[in-house]
Amino acid sequence: MSRFDFQKAIYKYAILLSITYLINLIWIYYFHNYLAQLMIESQGKMYEYISYIPRIISFLFNISFAILVYKDFKLNEIKSPLIVIITLLFGFIGIALFFIQVIYNQYLKKASTQHTI
């Protein structure tokens, strides 16, 4: 079984979270500056549907984060379905809890078992 690289995981999740927030930021900027003026005058319903796109993008990224967290948990032989569910609903919080769990299992738990032996 391959060893979990903590630094690569931090980079991976930081880049993915940054991409998510940048896409949402660009979309919101574009939406409010260009599309809003056109949609208010012509089609109010379309404006309402388009306003949900950042939420949909965030949810799709949260699904991918949950899959990645699940794979990383399997790599570390950790079972925590609650953190995967939290990641699905709240991506950043779930990833933070994932790192806390990995730190606990790899470093604190290992250190406490070595001192008792």
CORVEN-V759351 format. One record per helix or strand. SS is the DSSP state (H for helix, E for strand). FROM is the first residue (numbers start at 1). TO is the last residue. If there is no record, write none. Layout:
ss->[SS	SS]
from->[FROM	FROM]
to->[TO	TO]
This chain:
ss->[H	H	H	H	H]
from->[6	44	53	81	91]
to->[42	50	76	89	116]
